[in-house]
């Protein structure tokens, strides 16, 4: 294992700063911080990046120094953003993602543009507009200097069970929150949002679904934490230094990323393995070591398959980090780093506790009957969630799309690819079990409890709840790709996915891009491919295509209280009925 740079202490930090200052930064050359960010890439990735988006020096560059204070649930710091204007500009927008779900959480204490104090407007709760005086022409450089302060919402112990309402705390599932052993800092850095065709910023988070994404950006971020904590981020670790006052500083660099993932953890262990030339690291609480090591194995196997069948992963490292979520979230994806729920880590070990069902745990008979049924489901859920989040490294992180306006473009495809990963690793029968339990059941239980079927291809704000969103986007919509794969054949479909990634690496796609590529590649099936997309994503045929559950028939089959010859205790049947409702968030 290579020792991280910087254990020599402060002299190493001064040397690093001196090295930065000494690196050339002439017109047309890559800024020194971006050169450090490119160290996160594997060999050959810089060429693939420039073939897709052009010169690296024209990409946005974000530099930050953050002081994370977990006990106070507070973060303060300075952020610098360097942009190259794509058009004449008199203002620039910044998205403060956490404010969409927790208004006022992230504050801009100071804001300057090109050395001048900026006039600040607030078009919506998570968006600020900074005036540029004087305005700049296309091709000019714009330099933002920001002072940031944030107070994180508290995530109490025990609030992260897998079951619940289905609507995450504040709408972000706890991605920006502080708990006793992990601080989630998703969105702590202000980011310039992508623009619509008319030059306006794309929509921010709606409280349903993902939190958004941005254009490929280079990052160099220094993080100060108390010595008993550890900062974990995506990309290349440049420095790891003790500071005065019992604190510790790490410096990270990440290239061409759509956001910068950052957490602080306490009491965590680390295990690592190679997936080819990629180092995969798993960060987990000591008490959850078994699941942490299992997650490492799942991530390695998933990445090996994706590299072989879909295309090269861009970074030297991939990190899997145990984190706390609420509202039933299983994990979140970021460039070079994925997070997986503590509740999933504990579910295969103690499933009824992870599901927050203390009454069942207290009844020995019910526990004895239900635990063996639920444990395999949650064990599969852990593997499938890791596969899903690793697949997101390709779909949304490499091949970008607007997850607010068209979430099916990445979420449905990522679900499908996660199923393929299960099939490639464990066979078709195992994948079908996961398809039934993780996708179809989500839709069926939602419908059984009175939810309405409808189009899946909608913006997140057009869904009535996270339950509806999960049932249609994660449950029904991915099955489109099963139908298209069956139509084209497995070999053709796999080649299509590889081409899709190669052609759209670092670019933006829409919900029609993959189907249109398939239609171009196999023109004889173009009409049927489009008809399938229309049926599965724009219409409401879920009951016919996915199937339905009927609670009364299910209870009769199990020997419910109204069955003439009950096969199980009526109390158990009643508890099972309540369990289904509980899991679906009713």
N, C-alpha and C positions, 0 to 999 in steps of 0.2 A: 504494500500500500504506500503510495507516495505521500510524504508529509506535506500538508498544506503550506503554502507560502506564508511566511510572516511570524513564525513562532519566536523569532529573535527579539520581538518586542518593538518598541517605538522607533528605533533606528531603521527597522525594515519599512515602517510606514513612511518615514521621511525619504527613504531611498525610492520607494514606489512613487511618491509625489514628484521627486526630482526626475525620475525616469519619464513620467508623464510630461513634465515641462520640457524635457530635452527632445522628445519625439517631434519630427517635422510636422507642420500643419500648414503647408502652402496651398495656394489656390488650386483646386482640383485634386488635392490629396485627401486621404481619409484622416479625419481628426483622430488624435491619439486615443481618446476614450473609445471611439468606434473600433480602433484597431484592437484594443483590449476586449471589446465585446465580441469581435470575430474569433477570439480564442475559444469561445464556447462551441464553435462549429467543428465538425469533423472535416477531414480532408475532402476537398472537392465541393463542399457546400457553398462556399463563397461564389464560385463560378455559376452554380445553379441559381443562386439568388440574383446575381447580376443579369443572367440571361432572362430572368422573369421580370425584374423591376427596374433594371438599370443601375446606375452608379451608386455604390454604397454611401458615398458622401452626401448624396441628396436625401437620404432617409432621415426621418426625425431622430434626434439624439436626446435622451433624457438622462440627466445626472442628478443624483440626490444624496443627501446626508440626513439620515433619520435617527432620532433618539426615541427608542421604544421603552416605555415605562409600564410594564405589565401590572404592577400593584396599583397604579393610579388609573389604569386603562387609558393611557394617554400616549400620544405620539406627537413630536414636534420635529420640524426639519426644514431644510432648504431644498428647493427643486429648481433645476435649470432645464429649459427645453429649447433646443435649437431646431428651427424649421427652415426649409427652403420654400418660399412662396410659389405655389403652382399657378397663381393668377394675381392680378393686382388686389391688394388687401388693405382695408382700413380698420379691420378688427379681426380678432381670432377667438374661437370658442374653446372652452375647456369643459370636459365632463368630469364632475366629482361624483363618481358612481355611488358610493355609500349614501350620499344625501338623498338619492331617490327613495330609499327605504327607511332612512333615519335622518330626516331633515336637520340640517345644521351640524351634523356630526363632523364633517371636514370643513374647516374654515381656511380661507385665504387671508392671512393677516397682512400680507404685503404682496403687491403685484406690480412689476415693472416690465415694460416692453421696449427693447432696444435702449435700455438705460434710462427711460423716462417713466415716471409713475403713471400707471395706466388708469384710465377711467373704466370702472367696473359696472356692468349691468348683469341682471340675473333673469334671463328669459324663462327659466323654469327652476324647480327646486334643486336639480342636480347639474344645471348648466350655467356657466358664467361666460360673459362676453367681455373681452378686454380690447379697448380701443388702441389703435396703432397711429401714433402721431410723430412724424408725418406718415401718411400711407406709403406702402412699399409697392414696387412693381414686381411682376412675375420674374422669378429667378433670384430675387433678393433674399438675404438671410434675415430671419426674424429670431430674436433672442428674448425668451421669457425668463424672468427671475422671480421666484415665488417663495413666500414663507408660509408654511403649512402647519396647522395644528388640528388634531383630531382627538375626540373622546369616543372610545369604543363602547358599544352596548355590552352589558354583562350577560354571559351565558352560564347560568347556574348549573352546578353538578346535577346530573340526572335529567336534564331537559332535552337530551339528545336521543331519546328512544326512537326506534324506527317507526313506530306507529304514531298516530296522532291525527291532527286535523287535515294534514296534507298541505296546509298553507304555512310556509316558513315564517319564522319570527321576523316581522318587518319586511318580508318578501325576499330576503336574501339568504334564507336558510342558516343564518349564522356565519356566513362567509367573512363578514366583517364584525368580529366580536372578540371578547376576552373571556377566557375561562382560567381555572386554576393551573392548567398544564399546557394550554395552547392558546396563542393569540393569532387570530386570522386577520390578515391585513390586505385582503383583496380590495383593490381600488384605492389604496392609500395615495398613489401618485396621480395627480391631475393629468388627464390625457386629452389630446386633440382628437375629437370624434371624426369619423369619416363623414364625407359630405354626400348629400343627395345630388341628383342631376342639376338642380337649381341652385346649388351652392350652399344649402342650409345643412346644419348638422343632423345626422340621423337620430332617431328617437333613442331615449335612454331607457333604463329598466322600467318595466311596467308593474313589478311585484309578482309576476308570473314568469317562470322560465329563467333563462340565463340573464346575466347582468350586462352583457354587451361585449364588443370586441373592437379592435382598432387596427390601423394600418401597421405593417411591419416597422418596428422601431428598435433602435439600439439603446441599450441601457447600461449605465454604470452606477451602482447604488452601494453606499456605505451605511451599515446598520450598527447602532450601538444598543446593547442589551445588558441587563444585569448578568454577572458572571455565572450564576446558576442557570441561566437561560441560554438558548442557542438559536441564532437566526438561521432559517433555512429558506433558500430561494432557488429559482431555476438558473441554469447557466454555469459559468466558470467561477470557482472560488479563487479570488486573487489574493486576498489577505485575511489573516485570522490572528488578531492581536489583543493582548490584555491592555486595558486602560486603567488609569487611576480611578479611585473611588469604587473599586469592586465591580467594574464593568468590562465588557468585551466588545470588540469591534470586528465585524467581518465586512469584506468588500466583494461584491459580485458583479459580473459582467455577462450580458446576454444579448445576442445579436438577432435582429430581424424577428422580434417577438411581438405578438399582438397585445400583450400586456405583461406586467412584471409580477410573477407570483412571489409572495413573501409571507412567511409565518415565523413566529417565535415559539419555541417549545421548551418544556422543562421536564426532566426525568425521563427523557427519551433515550432509547438505544438505536444503534444503526447497524444494519447488515447490508452487504453488497455482493453482487455477482456480475459477471460479464455476459452480455448478450452480443456476441461477436466483438466488435471494437467499442461498443457502448457499455459504460459502467452504469448499472442499475442499482440504486440505493433505496433502502426501505428504512424509514424513520417511524418508530413505534414506542409506546409506553412499555416499560419493563413487564408489567403484568399481562400485556397482550402480545408477548413475544411469539407465541405459536402462530397467531394470525398475522403478525408482522412478517414473519418468515414465509408464511404461505402466500402473502400478498407479493412478496419479492419474487417467489417462484412463478406466480401467475403473470406478473409483469414481464419477466424475462421471456417466458414462453410466448406471450402475446407479441412482444416486440420482435422476437426472432421470426415469427410467422409473417408479421407485417412487412418486415424488411425483405423477406424472401418473395412475398407475393404481391405487395403493393408498391414498394419503393423505399429508398433510403431515408432513414430517420436523420434529422439535420444535426443534432447536438451530440457532444461527447458523453453526456450524462442524461439519465432520466431518473427522477426522484419520485418515490411514492411515500406520502406522508399521512399518517393517521391524524384525523382532525375531528372536531365536534361540529355536528350539524343538527338542525332541528327540522321539524315538519316532514320527516321521513326521507330527507335527501340521503342518497348513498355515497355521493362523491362529487367532485368538481374537477374540471380540466383547466390546465394552464400550460403555456409553452415550457416544455422541459420538466414539468412537475405536475403530478396529479395528487389529489387528496381523496381519502376514503374514510367513511364514517366510523367513529369509535363503536357505534352500536352494531355495525356489521362485523367489526373485529370480534366483538363479544358474543354475537348471535349464535355462531356455531357451537360455542362452548356452553352458553347458558341462554338458550333461545327465548324462553318466556320472560326472563328479566330484560333482555334486549328489546322485547316487544312491549315492555311496560305493562305486564299482566300479572301483578302481584297476587290477585285472587286465585289465578290458576296455579301459581307457584305454591300457594298455601294449601292446595288440595292435592294430597299425594296421588289419588286415583287419576284425577284429571291431568296432573303433571306427567304421570307415567304413560298415559295414552297420547297426550299431545306433543310432548317434547320430542319423541322419536320421529314424529311427522314433520314438525317445524324445523328441527335441526338441519336435516339435509337440504331443505329449501333455503335456509339462510347460508349454509355452506356454499351452495351453488350461487347464491346472491353475491357473496363476497368475490368469488372468481369472476362472475359475469360483470360485476361493477368495475373491477380492476381492468378487465378486458375492454369494457366500454370506455373508460377514461383513457386508457392507452391508445385506443383507436382514435380518440379525439385529437391525438397529436397530429394526425393526418387530416381529419375532417373538422375544420374550424380553426385549427392552429396553423397548419400548412396551407390547405385549401380554404380560404376564408369566405365567409358569408355573413350576412346580417342576421344574428340570432334573435333579434327582436322582431324584425319585419317578416322573416321567413325561417323559423326555427326548424322546419322539416328538412331544410337543405343539409343540416349537419346532424341533428339529433336522430332523425329517422335512419339516416345512412349509418351513423355510428352504432345504433342498436343492431342493424343488420350485420355490420362487419363484426361486432362482438359475437353474434351468433355464429358467424363463419369461423371465428377464432375457436369457439367451443367445438364446432364440428371438426375443424382441422386437428384439434388436440385430442378430443375424446370420442369422436365418431358422430354419425348422424342421429343415432338414437338419443344420445346424451343431449345433443343440441336441440332435438325436438322437445325433450322434457323441459329444457330451459325456455324454449319458445312458448310453450304452453303456460308455464308457471310465471314467467317474467313479462311476457308481452300480452298474449291472449287473455290471461286471467285478469290483468289490469283493466282491459276493456270490458270484460264480461262482468266483473264485480261492480264496476262503475255503472253499467247498464242495469244490473240486477237491483241496485240501490236507487234507481230512478233517474240516473243521468241520461241525457239525450245524446244520440249519435249526431254527427255533423261533419262538416269539412275539416280536414286536418291542416290544410295549407292556409293558415291564417297568422296574422301578427299576434304576438303574445297577449296584447291588451284586448284582443277580441275573444279570448277565452274567459268564461265566467269564473273559473277557479283553477287552482293547481291540480285538482282531481280530474277535471275535464281535460286539461292540458296533458296530463300524464297518460290518460286513457287513450287519447286520440293521437298524440304526437309520438309517445314512447310505446304505446300498445298497438294501435291499429296501423299507423302510417308506415312503420318499417316493413310490414308484410307486403307492401307494393314491390319491394325489391326481391322478395321470394318469388313473386309471380313473374317478374321480368327475368330473373335468373333461370327459372324453369323454361320460359319461352326461348331464351337464347342458348341455353346450355351452360354448364358449369365452367368449362374452359374459356368460352367466349366471354362470360361474365367476369371471370377473374382477370382476363386480359384487359377488359374494359375498365375495371377499377384501377388497374395499374396505369393505364393511359390517362384516365381522369386526373389522377394525382400528378403525373408528369406534366400534363398540359396546363394545369391550374395551380402549380406550386407558387405560393406567395401572392396569388391573385385572388380576385373575388368572383364567386359564382352565385347563381340564383337557384331557386327550387326547380327550375327546368333544365339546368345545364347537363346533368347526368343523363337524363332521358334523351335529350337532343343529341348528345354525343353517341349514345347507343343507336339512335335512329340513323345517324350519319354512318356509323360503322357497319350497321346491318340494315340497309335501307328496305329490304324485303319485309322487315318486321316493324317499320317505323309507325305505321298506322296503329297496330296493336299495342305497341309500347306507349303511345300517347293515350290510347283508350284506357289502358291500365292505370296510368297516372291520374287521369280524370276520375276514374271510378274510386280509386283508393284515397285520393287526396282532396278531391273537390266535391264529392258526393257522399251520401250516407247509406252505405250498404254493409255496415259492420256486422249487424246481426246475421245477415246471410253469409258473409265472407269469413267472419271470425267465429261466429257461433255465440250462443247465449247460455247463461246459467239460470236455473230456476231454483230459488231457495227452498220452496216447498218440496219439489221433487228430490232435491239434494238431501233434505232432511229425511224424506221417506226412504231413500236409498240407504242412508246411514242408520236408519232405525229411529227416526225422530219420535217425539211424544205422541203424535197422532197416528203413527204406524200401527196396524193391527197386531203385528208381531215384532215389537222393538228388538233390534239386534244389539243396541247399546243402551246404557242407562239414560233415561230421559234428561237428567241434569247435564250429562255430557253433550247430548245433542243440542240442548239449549245453549251451552257454553260455546259450542262450535259455531252456532248461528251468530252469537255475539262476537266471536273472534273474527269471522268474516267481515262483519260490519266495522269492527274496530280497525282491522287492517286496511280497510278501504277509506277510513277517515270519517265514517258516518257519525 
